[in-house]
Amino acid sequence: MAYNKLVKREMPIKLARKAMLSGIVIRGYAKNKNFLSDAMVKKLREHSKIHTIRHIRSMVGKMEKGMTFSQAHQATMKKYGK
């Protein structure tokens, strides 16, 4: 009787990193295109590596209505998650 050997598959050394959204795309999510400052866009670009597009869109909308970055993030996490 022949037994199949279990072959250990090699895992990739480094997983592919999710790409950041561009500043133009992030600014496009805002109704008022001049609302987001360059610093806000930079912070949201870094944030987009970890979170989904739906998450970022929701945050931009909440920040437009007067929430801070942290408040918008908390509210979005409750509603949509990651």
PDB file with one MODEL, atoms N, CA, C and O in Angstrom:
MODEL        1
ATOM      1  N   MET A   1       0.830  -1.181   0.000  1.00  0.00           N
ATOM      2  CA  MET A   1       0.000   0.000   0.000  1.00  0.00           C
ATOM      3  C   MET A   1       0.882   1.256   0.000  1.00  0.00           C
ATOM      4  O   MET A   1       1.789   1.375   0.823  1.00  0.00           O
ATOM      5  N   ALA A   2       0.624   2.167  -0.899  1.00  0.00           N
ATOM      6  CA  ALA A   2       1.420   3.385  -0.982  1.00  0.00           C
ATOM      7  C   ALA A   2       0.694   4.504  -0.234  1.00  0.00           C
ATOM      8  O   ALA A   2      -0.506   4.719  -0.400  1.00  0.00           O
ATOM      9  N   TYR A   3       1.441   5.182   0.564  1.00  0.00           N
ATOM     10  CA  TYR A   3       0.891   6.309   1.302  1.00  0.00           C
ATOM     11  C   TYR A   3       1.410   7.602   0.678  1.00  0.00           C
ATOM     12  O   TYR A   3       2.579   7.711   0.307  1.00  0.00           O
ATOM     13  N   ASN A   4       0.520   8.565   0.575  1.00  0.00           N
ATOM     14  CA  ASN A   4       0.947   9.874   0.054  1.00  0.00           C
ATOM     15  C   ASN A   4       1.614  10.648   1.167  1.00  0.00           C
ATOM     16  O   ASN A   4       1.089  10.751   2.276  1.00  0.00           O
ATOM     17  N   LYS A   5       2.770  11.189   0.861  1.00  0.00           N
ATOM     18  CA  LYS A   5       3.446  12.018   1.846  1.00  0.00           C
ATOM     19  C   LYS A   5       2.823  13.411   1.848  1.00  0.00           C
ATOM     20  O   LYS A   5       2.501  13.971   0.800  1.00  0.00           O
ATOM     21  N   LEU A   6       2.668  13.939   3.020  1.00  0.00           N
ATOM     22  CA  LEU A   6       2.192  15.314   3.121  1.00  0.00           C
ATOM     23  C   LEU A   6       3.364  16.244   2.843  1.00  0.00           C
ATOM     24  O   LEU A   6       4.390  16.189   3.521  1.00  0.00           O
ATOM     25  N   VAL A   7       3.204  17.069   1.869  1.00  0.00           N
ATOM     26  CA  VAL A   7       4.271  17.985   1.488  1.00  0.00           C
ATOM     27  C   VAL A   7       3.984  19.337   2.115  1.00  0.00           C
ATOM     28  O   VAL A   7       2.911  19.911   1.932  1.00  0.00           O
ATOM     29  N   LYS A   8       4.947  19.827   2.846  1.00  0.00           N
ATOM     30  CA  LYS A   8       4.805  21.140   3.467  1.00  0.00           C
ATOM     31  C   LYS A   8       4.963  22.207   2.391  1.00  0.00           C
ATOM     32  O   LYS A   8       5.997  22.285   1.726  1.00  0.00           O
ATOM     33  N   ARG A   9       3.958  23.004   2.230  1.00  0.00           N
ATOM     34  CA  ARG A   9       4.017  24.063   1.224  1.00  0.00           C
ATOM     35  C   ARG A   9       4.785  25.245   1.783  1.00  0.00           C
ATOM     36  O   ARG A   9       4.634  25.620   2.945  1.00  0.00           O
ATOM     37  N   GLU A  10       5.593  25.806   0.944  1.00  0.00           N
ATOM     38  CA  GLU A  10       6.366  26.964   1.374  1.00  0.00           C
ATOM     39  C   GLU A  10       5.478  28.195   1.375  1.00  0.00           C
ATOM     40  O   GLU A  10       4.776  28.472   0.402  1.00  0.00           O
ATOM     41  N   MET A  11       5.517  28.914   2.454  1.00  0.00           N
ATOM     42  CA  MET A  11       4.742  30.136   2.566  1.00  0.00           C
ATOM     43  C   MET A  11       5.568  31.280   1.984  1.00  0.00           C
ATOM     44  O   MET A  11       6.795  31.274   2.087  1.00  0.00           O
ATOM     45  N   PRO A  12       4.916  32.243   1.384  1.00  0.00           N
ATOM     46  CA  PRO A  12       5.690  33.378   0.869  1.00  0.00           C
ATOM     47  C   PRO A  12       6.371  34.096   2.027  1.00  0.00           C
ATOM     48  O   PRO A  12       5.813  34.213   3.118  1.00  0.00           O
ATOM     49  N   ILE A  13       7.551  34.561   1.778  1.00  0.00           N
ATOM     50  CA  ILE A  13       8.315  35.227   2.828  1.00  0.00           C
ATOM     51  C   ILE A  13       7.606  36.497   3.279  1.00  0.00           C
ATOM     52  O   ILE A  13       7.509  36.766   4.476  1.00  0.00           O
ATOM     53  N   LYS A  14       7.115  37.271   2.332  1.00  0.00           N
ATOM     54  CA  LYS A  14       6.435  38.508   2.662  1.00  0.00           C
ATOM     55  C   LYS A  14       5.137  38.578   1.871  1.00  0.00           C
ATOM     56  O   LYS A  14       5.139  38.420   0.650  1.00  0.00           O
ATOM     57  N   LEU A  15       4.039  38.814   2.561  1.00  0.00           N
ATOM     58  CA  LEU A  15       2.756  38.935   1.878  1.00  0.00           C
ATOM     59  C   LEU A  15       2.689  40.256   1.134  1.00  0.00           C
ATOM     60  O   LEU A  15       3.277  41.249   1.563  1.00  0.00           O
ATOM     61  N   ALA A  16       1.991  40.266   0.051  1.00  0.00           N
ATOM     62  CA  ALA A  16       1.844  41.501  -0.722  1.00  0.00           C
ATOM     63  C   ALA A  16       1.083  42.527   0.096  1.00  0.00           C
ATOM     64  O   ALA A  16       0.064  42.208   0.709  1.00  0.00           O
ATOM     65  N   ARG A  17       1.571  43.746   0.108  1.00  0.00           N
ATOM     66  CA  ARG A  17       0.959  44.825   0.870  1.00  0.00           C
ATOM     67  C   ARG A  17      -0.138  45.483   0.053  1.00  0.00           C
ATOM     68  O   ARG A  17       0.006  45.675  -1.154  1.00  0.00           O
ATOM     69  N   LYS A  18      -1.232  45.827   0.711  1.00  0.00           N
ATOM     70  CA  LYS A  18      -2.320  46.509   0.022  1.00  0.00           C
ATOM     71  C   LYS A  18      -1.856  47.903  -0.387  1.00  0.00           C
ATOM     72  O   LYS A  18      -1.210  48.604   0.391  1.00  0.00           O
ATOM     73  N   ALA A  19      -2.184  48.288  -1.584  1.00  0.00           N
ATOM     74  CA  ALA A  19      -1.778  49.593  -2.101  1.00  0.00           C
ATOM     75  C   ALA A  19      -2.616  50.702  -1.471  1.00  0.00           C
ATOM     76  O   ALA A  19      -3.776  50.499  -1.112  1.00  0.00           O
ATOM     77  N   MET A  20      -2.009  51.864  -1.346  1.00  0.00           N
ATOM     78  CA  MET A  20      -2.715  53.030  -0.823  1.00  0.00           C
ATOM     79  C   MET A  20      -3.600  53.620  -1.903  1.00  0.00           C
ATOM     80  O   MET A  20      -3.297  53.528  -3.093  1.00  0.00           O
ATOM     81  N   LEU A  21      -4.683  54.221  -1.481  1.00  0.00           N
ATOM     82  CA  LEU A  21      -5.513  54.988  -2.404  1.00  0.00           C
ATOM     83  C   LEU A  21      -4.773  56.277  -2.743  1.00  0.00           C
ATOM     84  O   LEU A  21      -3.979  56.761  -1.935  1.00  0.00           O
ATOM     85  N   SER A  22      -5.015  56.828  -3.901  1.00  0.00           N
ATOM     86  CA  SER A  22      -4.373  58.088  -4.254  1.00  0.00           C
ATOM     87  C   SER A  22      -5.132  59.251  -3.617  1.00  0.00           C
ATOM     88  O   SER A  22      -6.296  59.121  -3.235  1.00  0.00           O
ATOM     89  N   GLY A  23      -4.456  60.372  -3.514  1.00  0.00           N
ATOM     90  CA  GLY A  23      -5.073  61.563  -2.940  1.00  0.00           C
ATOM     91  C   GLY A  23      -6.248  62.051  -3.764  1.00  0.00           C
ATOM     92  O   GLY A  23      -7.221  62.574  -3.220  1.00  0.00           O
ATOM     93  N   ILE A  24      -6.160  61.880  -5.085  1.00  0.00           N
ATOM     94  CA  ILE A  24      -7.247  62.312  -5.971  1.00  0.00           C
ATOM     95  C   ILE A  24      -8.503  61.500  -5.698  1.00  0.00           C
ATOM     96  O   ILE A  24      -9.607  62.044  -5.677  1.00  0.00           O
ATOM     97  N   VAL A  25      -8.335  60.198  -5.488  1.00  0.00           N
ATOM     98  CA  VAL A  25      -9.479  59.328  -5.201  1.00  0.00           C
ATOM     99  C   VAL A  25     -10.108  59.710  -3.869  1.00  0.00           C
ATOM    100  O   VAL A  25     -11.331  59.797  -3.758  1.00  0.00           O
ATOM    101  N   ILE A  26      -9.276  59.937  -2.857  1.00  0.00           N
ATOM    102  CA  ILE A  26      -9.790  60.298  -1.524  1.00  0.00           C
ATOM    103  C   ILE A  26     -10.512  61.638  -1.576  1.00  0.00           C
ATOM    104  O   ILE A  26     -11.579  61.791  -0.982  1.00  0.00           O
ATOM    105  N   ARG A  27      -9.940  62.609  -2.283  1.00  0.00           N
ATOM    106  CA  ARG A  27     -10.619  63.903  -2.407  1.00  0.00           C
ATOM    107  C   ARG A  27     -11.939  63.760  -3.165  1.00  0.00           C
ATOM    108  O   ARG A  27     -12.873  64.526  -2.928  1.00  0.00           O
ATOM    109  N   GLY A  28     -12.023  62.801  -4.059  1.00  0.00           N
ATOM    110  CA  GLY A  28     -13.240  62.571  -4.824  1.00  0.00           C
ATOM    111  C   GLY A  28     -14.396  62.085  -3.971  1.00  0.00           C
ATOM    112  O   GLY A  28     -15.555  62.245  -4.355  1.00  0.00           O
ATOM    113  N   TYR A  29     -14.102  61.493  -2.813  1.00  0.00           N
ATOM    114  CA  TYR A  29     -15.155  61.009  -1.918  1.00  0.00           C
ATOM    115  C   TYR A  29     -15.872  62.157  -1.209  1.00  0.00           C
ATOM    116  O   TYR A  29     -17.004  61.990  -0.754  1.00  0.00           O
ATOM    117  N   ALA A  30     -15.229  63.311  -1.112  1.00  0.00           N
ATOM    118  CA  ALA A  30     -15.824  64.459  -0.419  1.00  0.00           C
ATOM    119  C   ALA A  30     -16.758  65.203  -1.366  1.00  0.00           C
ATOM    120  O   ALA A  30     -16.482  65.317  -2.561  1.00  0.00           O
ATOM    121  N   LYS A  31     -17.860  65.707  -0.827  1.00  0.00           N
ATOM    122  CA  LYS A  31     -18.783  66.501  -1.634  1.00  0.00           C
ATOM    123  C   LYS A  31     -18.152  67.847  -1.971  1.00  0.00           C
ATOM    124  O   LYS A  31     -18.244  68.321  -3.103  1.00  0.00           O
ATOM    125  N   ASN A  32     -17.510  68.456  -0.976  1.00  0.00           N
ATOM    126  CA  ASN A  32     -16.773  69.700  -1.188  1.00  0.00           C
ATOM    127  C   ASN A  32     -15.316  69.306  -1.444  1.00  0.00           C
ATOM    128  O   ASN A  32     -14.617  68.889  -0.521  1.00  0.00           O
ATOM    129  N   LYS A  33     -14.862  69.433  -2.672  1.00  0.00           N
ATOM    130  CA  LYS A  33     -13.545  68.935  -3.068  1.00  0.00           C
ATOM    131  C   LYS A  33     -12.389  69.645  -2.366  1.00  0.00           C
ATOM    132  O   LYS A  33     -11.307  69.073  -2.235  1.00  0.00           O
ATOM    133  N   ASN A  34     -12.600  70.878  -1.913  1.00  0.00           N
ATOM    134  CA  ASN A  34     -11.530  71.635  -1.248  1.00  0.00           C
ATOM    135  C   ASN A  34     -11.536  71.456   0.261  1.00  0.00           C
ATOM    136  O   ASN A  34     -10.757  72.096   0.967  1.00  0.00           O
ATOM    137  N   PHE A  35     -12.412  70.589   0.760  1.00  0.00           N
ATOM    138  CA  PHE A  35     -12.551  70.424   2.207  1.00  0.00           C
ATOM    139  C   PHE A  35     -11.311  69.805   2.842  1.00  0.00           C
ATOM    140  O   PHE A  35     -10.836  70.293   3.867  1.00  0.00           O
ATOM    141  N   LEU A  36     -10.786  68.748   2.252  1.00  0.00           N
ATOM    142  CA  LEU A  36      -9.690  68.007   2.858  1.00  0.00           C
ATOM    143  C   LEU A  36      -8.352  68.709   2.633  1.00  0.00           C
ATOM    144  O   LEU A  36      -7.987  69.044   1.506  1.00  0.00           O
ATOM    145  N   SER A  37      -7.632  68.921   3.738  1.00  0.00           N
ATOM    146  CA  SER A  37      -6.300  69.514   3.620  1.00  0.00           C
ATOM    147  C   SER A  37      -5.309  68.427   3.186  1.00  0.00           C
ATOM    148  O   SER A  37      -5.635  67.240   3.192  1.00  0.00           O
ATOM    149  N   ASP A  38      -4.113  68.843   2.816  1.00  0.00           N
ATOM    150  CA  ASP A  38      -3.091  67.880   2.392  1.00  0.00           C
ATOM    151  C   ASP A  38      -2.722  66.929   3.521  1.00  0.00           C
ATOM    152  O   ASP A  38      -2.459  65.751   3.279  1.00  0.00           O
ATOM    153  N   ALA A  39      -2.700  67.431   4.756  1.00  0.00           N
ATOM    154  CA  ALA A  39      -2.365  66.581   5.910  1.00  0.00           C
ATOM    155  C   ALA A  39      -3.446  65.525   6.144  1.00  0.00           C
ATOM    156  O   ALA A  39      -3.139  64.375   6.457  1.00  0.00           O
ATOM    157  N   MET A  40      -4.713  65.922   5.990  1.00  0.00           N
ATOM    158  CA  MET A  40      -5.811  64.967   6.165  1.00  0.00           C
ATOM    159  C   MET A  40      -5.754  63.879   5.094  1.00  0.00           C
ATOM    160  O   MET A  40      -5.960  62.700   5.379  1.00  0.00           O
ATOM    161  N   VAL A  41      -5.473  64.291   3.862  1.00  0.00           N
ATOM    162  CA  VAL A  41      -5.393  63.329   2.769  1.00  0.00           C
ATOM    163  C   VAL A  41      -4.236  62.354   3.002  1.00  0.00           C
ATOM    164  O   VAL A  41      -4.367  61.157   2.749  1.00  0.00           O
ATOM    165  N   LYS A  42      -3.112  62.869   3.482  1.00  0.00           N
ATOM    166  CA  LYS A  42      -1.951  62.013   3.752  1.00  0.00           C
ATOM    167  C   LYS A  42      -2.282  60.978   4.831  1.00  0.00           C
ATOM    168  O   LYS A  42      -1.917  59.808   4.719  1.00  0.00           O
ATOM    169  N   LYS A  43      -2.976  61.428   5.868  1.00  0.00           N
ATOM    170  CA  LYS A  43      -3.354  60.522   6.949  1.00  0.00           C
ATOM    171  C   LYS A  43      -4.354  59.467   6.465  1.00  0.00           C
ATOM    172  O   LYS A  43      -4.251  58.297   6.834  1.00  0.00           O
ATOM    173  N   LEU A  44      -5.308  59.875   5.649  1.00  0.00           N
ATOM    174  CA  LEU A  44      -6.287  58.935   5.103  1.00  0.00           C
ATOM    175  C   LEU A  44      -5.647  57.962   4.114  1.00  0.00           C
ATOM    176  O   LEU A  44      -6.064  56.807   4.026  1.00  0.00           O
ATOM    177  N   ARG A  45      -4.643  58.415   3.376  1.00  0.00           N
ATOM    178  CA  ARG A  45      -3.931  57.517   2.452  1.00  0.00           C
ATOM    179  C   ARG A  45      -3.247  56.406   3.237  1.00  0.00           C
ATOM    180  O   ARG A  45      -3.331  55.239   2.856  1.00  0.00           O
ATOM    181  N   GLU A  46      -2.578  56.752   4.316  1.00  0.00           N
ATOM    182  CA  GLU A  46      -1.926  55.737   5.156  1.00  0.00           C
ATOM    183  C   GLU A  46      -2.975  54.808   5.765  1.00  0.00           C
ATOM    184  O   GLU A  46      -2.759  53.601   5.871  1.00  0.00           O
ATOM    185  N   HIS A  47      -4.095  55.370   6.156  1.00  0.00           N
ATOM    186  CA  HIS A  47      -5.188  54.621   6.769  1.00  0.00           C
ATOM    187  C   HIS A  47      -5.798  53.637   5.770  1.00  0.00           C
ATOM    188  O   HIS A  47      -6.313  52.589   6.160  1.00  0.00           O
ATOM    189  N   SER A  48      -5.739  53.978   4.492  1.00  0.00           N
ATOM    190  CA  SER A  48      -6.360  53.131   3.464  1.00  0.00           C
ATOM    191  C   SER A  48      -5.592  51.837   3.222  1.00  0.00           C
ATOM    192  O   SER A  48      -6.119  50.931   2.577  1.00  0.00           O
ATOM    193  N   LYS A  49      -4.364  51.724   3.718  1.00  0.00           N
ATOM    194  CA  LYS A  49      -3.614  50.471   3.599  1.00  0.00           C
ATOM    195  C   LYS A  49      -4.296  49.373   4.405  1.00  0.00           C
ATOM    196  O   LYS A  49      -4.264  48.203   4.024  1.00  0.00           O
ATOM    197  N   ILE A  50      -4.906  49.749   5.506  1.00  0.00           N
ATOM    198  CA  ILE A  50      -5.460  48.793   6.458  1.00  0.00           C
ATOM    199  C   ILE A  50      -6.954  48.582   6.243  1.00  0.00           C
ATOM    200  O   ILE A  50      -7.459  47.476   6.433  1.00  0.00           O
ATOM    201  N   HIS A  51      -7.666  49.644   5.847  1.00  0.00           N
ATOM    202  CA  HIS A  51      -9.117  49.599   5.803  1.00  0.00           C
ATOM    203  C   HIS A  51      -9.655  49.584   4.368  1.00  0.00           C
ATOM    204  O   HIS A  51      -8.946  49.890   3.410  1.00  0.00           O
ATOM    205  N   THR A  52     -10.927  49.219   4.260  1.00  0.00           N
ATOM    206  CA  THR A  52     -11.566  49.099   2.955  1.00  0.00           C
ATOM    207  C   THR A  52     -11.944  50.471   2.399  1.00  0.00           C
ATOM    208  O   THR A  52     -11.913  51.479   3.104  1.00  0.00           O
ATOM    209  N   ILE A  53     -12.298  50.477   1.123  1.00  0.00           N
ATOM    210  CA  ILE A  53     -12.705  51.720   0.469  1.00  0.00           C
ATOM    211  C   ILE A  53     -13.984  52.250   1.104  1.00  0.00           C
ATOM    212  O   ILE A  53     -14.135  53.458   1.288  1.00  0.00           O
ATOM    213  N   ARG A  54     -14.905  51.350   1.440  1.00  0.00           N
ATOM    214  CA  ARG A  54     -16.162  51.759   2.081  1.00  0.00           C
ATOM    215  C   ARG A  54     -15.878  52.463   3.408  1.00  0.00           C
ATOM    216  O   ARG A  54     -16.543  53.440   3.752  1.00  0.00           O
ATOM    217  N   HIS A  55     -14.896  51.966   4.147  1.00  0.00           N
ATOM    218  CA  HIS A  55     -14.515  52.559   5.425  1.00  0.00           C
ATOM    219  C   HIS A  55     -13.995  53.983   5.204  1.00  0.00           C
ATOM    220  O   HIS A  55     -14.383  54.906   5.919  1.00  0.00           O
ATOM    221  N   ILE A  56     -13.127  54.154   4.225  1.00  0.00           N
ATOM    222  CA  ILE A  56     -12.535  55.471   3.962  1.00  0.00           C
ATOM    223  C   ILE A  56     -13.605  56.454   3.488  1.00  0.00           C
ATOM    224  O   ILE A  56     -13.621  57.609   3.913  1.00  0.00           O
ATOM    225  N   ARG A  57     -14.491  55.998   2.615  1.00  0.00           N
ATOM    226  CA  ARG A  57     -15.565  56.879   2.128  1.00  0.00           C
ATOM    227  C   ARG A  57     -16.447  57.353   3.269  1.00  0.00           C
ATOM    228  O   ARG A  57     -16.833  58.521   3.319  1.00  0.00           O
ATOM    229  N   SER A  58     -16.762  56.456   4.177  1.00  0.00           N
ATOM    230  CA  SER A  58     -17.596  56.810   5.315  1.00  0.00           C
ATOM    231  C   SER A  58     -16.883  57.824   6.207  1.00  0.00           C
ATOM    232  O   SER A  58     -17.491  58.781   6.688  1.00  0.00           O
ATOM    233  N   MET A  59     -15.596  57.604   6.421  1.00  0.00           N
ATOM    234  CA  MET A  59     -14.834  58.535   7.260  1.00  0.00           C
ATOM    235  C   MET A  59     -14.793  59.930   6.657  1.00  0.00           C
ATOM    236  O   MET A  59     -14.957  60.921   7.369  1.00  0.00           O
ATOM    237  N   VAL A  60     -14.574  60.013   5.352  1.00  0.00           N
ATOM    238  CA  VAL A  60     -14.523  61.324   4.690  1.00  0.00           C
ATOM    239  C   VAL A  60     -15.857  62.040   4.847  1.00  0.00           C
ATOM    240  O   VAL A  60     -15.883  63.238   5.129  1.00  0.00           O
ATOM    241  N   GLY A  61     -16.955  61.331   4.670  1.00  0.00           N
ATOM    242  CA  GLY A  61     -18.277  61.941   4.833  1.00  0.00           C
ATOM    243  C   GLY A  61     -18.511  62.441   6.241  1.00  0.00           C
ATOM    244  O   GLY A  61     -19.075  63.519   6.431  1.00  0.00           O
ATOM    245  N   LYS A  62     -18.088  61.678   7.227  1.00  0.00           N
ATOM    246  CA  LYS A  62     -18.276  62.085   8.624  1.00  0.00           C
ATOM    247  C   LYS A  62     -17.371  63.260   8.982  1.00  0.00           C
ATOM    248  O   LYS A  62     -17.776  64.149   9.731  1.00  0.00           O
ATOM    249  N   MET A  63     -16.142  63.268   8.447  1.00  0.00           N
ATOM    250  CA  MET A  63     -15.225  64.370   8.716  1.00  0.00           C
ATOM    251  C   MET A  63     -15.742  65.660   8.077  1.00  0.00           C
ATOM    252  O   MET A  63     -15.527  66.750   8.607  1.00  0.00           O
ATOM    253  N   GLU A  64     -16.419  65.533   6.949  1.00  0.00           N
ATOM    254  CA  GLU A  64     -17.013  66.704   6.295  1.00  0.00           C
ATOM    255  C   GLU A  64     -18.111  67.322   7.141  1.00  0.00           C
ATOM    256  O   GLU A  64     -18.344  68.529   7.091  1.00  0.00           O
ATOM    257  N   LYS A  65     -18.784  66.482   7.918  1.00  0.00           N
ATOM    258  CA  LYS A  65     -19.879  66.966   8.765  1.00  0.00           C
ATOM    259  C   LYS A  65     -19.394  67.499  10.101  1.00  0.00           C
ATOM    260  O   LYS A  65     -20.208  67.914  10.925  1.00  0.00           O
ATOM    261  N   GLY A  66     -18.065  67.498  10.340  1.00  0.00           N
ATOM    262  CA  GLY A  66     -17.533  68.134  11.539  1.00  0.00           C
ATOM    263  C   GLY A  66     -16.857  67.216  12.532  1.00  0.00           C
ATOM    264  O   GLY A  66     -16.369  67.692  13.557  1.00  0.00           O
ATOM    265  N   MET A  67     -16.807  65.917  12.276  1.00  0.00           N
ATOM    266  CA  MET A  67     -16.142  65.002  13.203  1.00  0.00           C
ATOM    267  C   MET A  67     -14.631  65.067  13.017  1.00  0.00           C
ATOM    268  O   MET A  67     -14.136  65.392  11.938  1.00  0.00           O
ATOM    269  N   THR A  68     -13.913  64.755  14.082  1.00  0.00           N
ATOM    270  CA  THR A  68     -12.467  64.636  13.977  1.00  0.00           C
ATOM    271  C   THR A  68     -12.133  63.282  13.355  1.00  0.00           C
ATOM    272  O   THR A  68     -13.015  62.446  13.161  1.00  0.00           O
ATOM    273  N   PHE A  69     -10.856  63.072  13.046  1.00  0.00           N
ATOM    274  CA  PHE A  69     -10.425  61.808  12.454  1.00  0.00           C
ATOM    275  C   PHE A  69     -10.764  60.639  13.371  1.00  0.00           C
ATOM    276  O   PHE A  69     -11.295  59.625  12.919  1.00  0.00           O
ATOM    277  N   SER A  70     -10.460  60.778  14.654  1.00  0.00           N
ATOM    278  CA  SER A  70     -10.710  59.694  15.613  1.00  0.00           C
ATOM    279  C   SER A  70     -12.196  59.419  15.791  1.00  0.00           C
ATOM    280  O   SER A  70     -12.610  58.260  15.840  1.00  0.00           O
ATOM    281  N   GLN A  71     -13.002  60.472  15.890  1.00  0.00           N
ATOM    282  CA  GLN A  71     -14.443  60.295  16.033  1.00  0.00           C
ATOM    283  C   GLN A  71     -15.041  59.625  14.803  1.00  0.00           C
ATOM    284  O   GLN A  71     -15.888  58.739  14.920  1.00  0.00           O
ATOM    285  N   ALA A  72     -14.594  60.054  13.619  1.00  0.00           N
ATOM    286  CA  ALA A  72     -15.088  59.465  12.378  1.00  0.00           C
ATOM    287  C   ALA A  72     -14.685  57.997  12.289  1.00  0.00           C
ATOM    288  O   ALA A  72     -15.466  57.164  11.831  1.00  0.00           O
ATOM    289  N   HIS A  73     -13.477  57.681  12.723  1.00  0.00           N
ATOM    290  CA  HIS A  73     -13.005  56.298  12.689  1.00  0.00           C
ATOM    291  C   HIS A  73     -13.834  55.415  13.619  1.00  0.00           C
ATOM    292  O   HIS A  73     -14.234  54.315  13.239  1.00  0.00           O
ATOM    293  N   GLN A  74     -14.088  55.889  14.821  1.00  0.00           N
ATOM    294  CA  GLN A  74     -14.877  55.106  15.788  1.00  0.00           C
ATOM    295  C   GLN A  74     -16.291  54.856  15.276  1.00  0.00           C
ATOM    296  O   GLN A  74     -16.800  53.738  15.363  1.00  0.00           O
ATOM    297  N   ALA A  75     -16.923  55.899  14.740  1.00  0.00           N
ATOM    298  CA  ALA A  75     -18.285  55.756  14.235  1.00  0.00           C
ATOM    299  C   ALA A  75     -18.332  54.802  13.038  1.00  0.00           C
ATOM    300  O   ALA A  75     -19.263  54.007  12.906  1.00  0.00           O
ATOM    301  N   THR A  76     -17.339  54.887  12.185  1.00  0.00           N
ATOM    302  CA  THR A  76     -17.286  54.017  11.012  1.00  0.00           C
ATOM    303  C   THR A  76     -17.020  52.575  11.413  1.00  0.00           C
ATOM    304  O   THR A  76     -17.591  51.656  10.825  1.00  0.00           O
ATOM    305  N   MET A  77     -16.174  52.366  12.391  1.00  0.00           N
ATOM    306  CA  MET A  77     -15.891  51.005  12.858  1.00  0.00           C
ATOM    307  C   MET A  77     -17.147  50.355  13.434  1.00  0.00           C
ATOM    308  O   MET A  77     -17.371  49.157  13.260  1.00  0.00           O
ATOM    309  N   LYS A  78     -17.966  51.156  14.121  1.00  0.00           N
ATOM    310  CA  LYS A  78     -19.220  50.611  14.661  1.00  0.00           C
ATOM    311  C   LYS A  78     -20.183  50.240  13.541  1.00  0.00           C
ATOM    312  O   LYS A  78     -20.876  49.226  13.624  1.00  0.00           O
ATOM    313  N   LYS A  79     -20.226  51.060  12.496  1.00  0.00           N
ATOM    314  CA  LYS A  79     -21.191  50.836  11.425  1.00  0.00           C
ATOM    315  C   LYS A  79     -20.717  49.798  10.405  1.00  0.00           C
ATOM    316  O   LYS A  79     -21.470  48.884  10.068  1.00  0.00           O
ATOM    317  N   TYR A  80     -19.492  49.922   9.913  1.00  0.00           N
ATOM    318  CA  TYR A  80     -19.010  49.058   8.830  1.00  0.00           C
ATOM    319  C   TYR A  80     -17.919  48.078   9.233  1.00  0.00           C
ATOM    320  O   TYR A  80     -17.737  47.049   8.582  1.00  0.00           O
ATOM    321  N   GLY A  81     -17.201  48.387  10.288  1.00  0.00           N
ATOM    322  CA  GLY A  81     -16.055  47.535  10.627  1.00  0.00           C
ATOM    323  C   GLY A  81     -14.875  47.875   9.739  1.00  0.00           C
ATOM    324  O   GLY A  81     -14.763  48.987   9.223  1.00  0.00           O
ATOM    325  N   LYS A  82     -14.003  46.903   9.573  1.00  0.00           N
ATOM    326  CA  LYS A  82     -12.773  47.154   8.851  1.00  0.00           C
ATOM    327  C   LYS A  82     -13.029  47.235   7.362  1.00  0.00           C
ATOM    328  O   LYS A  82     -12.097  47.443   6.585  1.00  0.00           O
TER     329      LYS A  82
ENDMDL
END
